[in-house]
Amino acid sequence: MKKLSLRTRVLTGTVAAAALAAGTFGAVSANAATPAAAPAAAVRADAGNGNLQQSTHLTIEAATKAARATLDAAEKENQRVSVAVVDRNGNTLVTLRGDGAGPQSYESAEKKAYTAVSWNAPTSELAKRLTNAPTLKDIPGTLFLAGGAPVTAKGAPIAGIGVAGAPSGDLDEKFAQAGVATLTK
């Protein structure tokens, strides 16, 4: 294996540190405008073992119900969309690609759901924050376009629903909120 020159190592380290700082600044900036609810309500320490935590997670049945309700809301308005539901860690639980939904909509829905749960805010609100923190859009896996909505329990995010493919982000987000509503009844 070839040893890198000192200049290359310093440059690589500087770039990595700058990227980390930009991501940290963006995450702090995203949360600074609207403080997130204390996640202690949905995540609590196990009194019997200080090394463990218990947390609230959406079941696959609930995620499927929410995705189906979201897709149904879009279909009622003759919109061809994709829907994604992610868990509190941003892992995809369910995706549904509606008949005729564009090929880009599948991945966009997942990214919107991930973004919504990551900041516990609708992606339309997060998109507005880009004017003050434009580097937010550079965080891998995120998409700052309207169409993502967080699902909360006890004030903390437990999932995100993302929708993509309607002619506007406002419609995407309206359909995502329909999915959230089925979980809060």
DATA-V295509 format. One record per residue. RES is the residue in one letter. PSI is psi in whole degrees, 0 to 359 (999 if undefined). OMEGA is omega in whole degrees, -180 to 180 (999 if undefined). NEAR is the number of other ideal C-beta (glycine too) atoms within 10 Angstrom. Layout:
RES/PSI/OMEGA/NEAR, RES/PSI/OMEGA/NEAR
This chain:
M/134/-177/3, K/133/179/4, K/134/180/7, L/147/179/11, S/160/179/9, L/317/-180/8, R/316/-180/8, T/318/180/10, R/318/180/11, V/315/-180/11, L/316/179/12, T/316/178/11, G/321/180/10, T/316/179/10, V/315/179/10, A/317/179/10, A/320/179/10, A/318/179/10, A/317/178/12, L/316/180/10, A/319/180/11, A/318/178/15, G/317/178/15, T/315/178/10, F/317/180/13, G/317/-180/20, A/318/178/16, V/318/180/10, S/321/-178/16, A/325/-179/24, N/343/-176/14, A/323/-177/11, A/321/180/13, T/102/-178/13, P/136/178/8, A/152/176/14, A/148/180/14, A/119/-177/11, P/355/-180/18, A/337/180/11, A/326/-179/13, A/347/177/19, V/121/-180/15, R/154/-180/13, A/146/175/12, D/116/-176/10, A/330/-179/8, G/336/-178/6, N/109/-178/8, G/350/179/8, N/359/-176/6, L/153/174/9, Q/150/172/10, Q/140/-180/10, S/160/-180/14, T/130/179/17, H/150/176/15, L/135/177/23, T/160/178/9, I/326/178/12, E/316/179/9, A/320/179/18, A/319/179/24, T/318/178/15, K/315/-179/17, A/318/179/27, A/318/-180/24, R/317/179/15, A/323/178/18, T/311/180/33, L/321/178/24, D/319/179/15, A/319/179/22, A/317/-179/26, E/327/177/14, K/334/179/10, E/18/178/11, N/37/178/7, Q/140/-179/21, R/105/-174/16, V/168/168/30, S/150/-178/28, V/139/174/35, A/141/174/30, V/125/179/30, V/156/178/29, D/183/-176/20, R/340/179/24, N/3/179/11, G/7/178/18, N/135/-177/10, T/127/176/15, L/314/-176/20, V/139/169/22, T/140/176/18, L/127/176/19, R/112/-179/19, G/156/178/19, D/127/177/7, G/3/179/11, A/143/-179/22, G/155/-177/14, P/332/-180/9, Q/341/-172/11, S/329/-177/24, Y/306/-179/18, E/322/180/15, S/320/179/22, A/317/179/33, E/317/-179/24, K/322/178/23, K/318/178/35, A/315/179/36, Y/317/-179/25, T/317/-179/30, A/316/-179/32, V/328/-179/27, S/322/-178/23, W/4/179/24, N/48/-179/22, A/150/174/23, P/144/-177/21, T/338/176/31, S/323/177/20, E/320/180/17, L/324/179/27, A/325/179/19, K/332/-178/13, R/347/-179/20, L/335/179/15, T/326/179/7, N/337/-178/11, A/72/-175/18, P/340/-180/12, T/350/177/15, L/321/-177/22, K/346/-179/15, D/355/-180/11, I/125/-176/17, P/139/175/7, G/356/-177/10, T/158/176/22, L/114/-175/23, F/66/174/22, L/148/179/21, A/144/178/24, G/359/178/34, G/141/180/38, A/136/177/31, P/153/172/24, V/127/-177/27, T/156/172/21, A/128/-180/17, K/35/176/14, G/0/-179/13, A/150/-180/19, P/134/176/22, I/346/-179/22, A/171/174/30, G/145/177/32, I/128/179/34, G/142/179/36, V/140/177/38, A/146/175/30, G/340/177/25, A/164/-178/21, P/344/178/8, S/154/177/12, G/330/178/18, D/318/177/12, L/315/178/19, D/313/-177/32, E/324/176/25, K/316/-180/20, F/321/178/29, A/319/178/36, Q/329/176/15, A/322/176/20, G/318/178/28, V/318/-177/20, A/327/-180/14, T/338/-179/18, L/344/-176/19, T/7/179/9, K/999/999/4
